[in-house]
Amino acid sequence: GVAPGKIAVGLRESELAEKTAILETALENIDQGITMVDANLRAIALNRRFLELLDLPADRFTVGFELEEDGYTATRHQREVGAGYFDLVAQAVSGGESSTLALRGSTEEAQFGKA
């Protein structure tokens, strides 16, 4: 017969495959554009809506593409606009009442610069 350990591994693989299929289905059927990246900004997951919203060709932008090398830099938006930019937007939208601003002298300010 089949060893119990092999049966358990087979069941775990089957469960993993089922859960992966469910997550992939959810990702493709959600209205929002979603992309997930690893520490090197390499896409590890993305959906069709992400490509549609940014008008990116599906044949070029697939799982594994490197965002910055392919010209997509929005994932490092603070480097482009500075840490203070989003504070200014939050203050403008809230009429100066925002309570969720980046802290002055924060590591973000040191890392990305001022707006």
BELJO-V228342 format. One line per field, one symbol per residue. phi: phi as a letter, one per 30 degrees, with the letter a starting at -180 (. if undefined). A space follows every 10 residues. Layout:
phi = ???
This chain:
phi = .ddedddddd dddddddddd ddddddedcd dddbbbbddc icdcaacede dddchcdddc cbejdceddc iccddceddd ciddeddddd dddciicdcc cdddiddddd dcjcd
